[in-house]
Amino acid sequence: MKTTTSIKLDKDIKEKASALANELGLSLSSVINATLKKFVDERRVVLSVSPEFNKKTEEKFIRLRKDIKEGKNIVGPFDNLDDLFNDLEI
């Protein structure tokens, strides 16, 4: 059985959370449900903030994600460390 509840959220946080959930293929409702389920199951709240990338790192990360989606600049998998190090020219 499902129920509806209303909660007050900061507008900016709600918009950012909705956008991130959408980017991950989730609804904000499913994120909140999963969070509340974990809260009930574990009887604790764990709060953490992911580190934010600086501009240069963010740009590289975006390029990496684009390359992965396009199947470009991808190497491996490797069977052993020697093959990995050889490919990295270390």
Sequence and secondary structure as in RCSB ss.txt:
>XXXX:A:sequence
MKTTTSIKLDKDIKEKASALANELGLSLSSVINATLKKFVDERRVVLSVSPEFNKKTEEKFIRLRKDIKEGKNIV
GPFDNLDDLFNDLEI
>XXXX:A:secstr
          HHHHHHHHHHHHHTT  HHHHHHHHHHHHHHHT           HHHHHHHHHHHHHHHHT S  
   SSHHHHHHHHT 
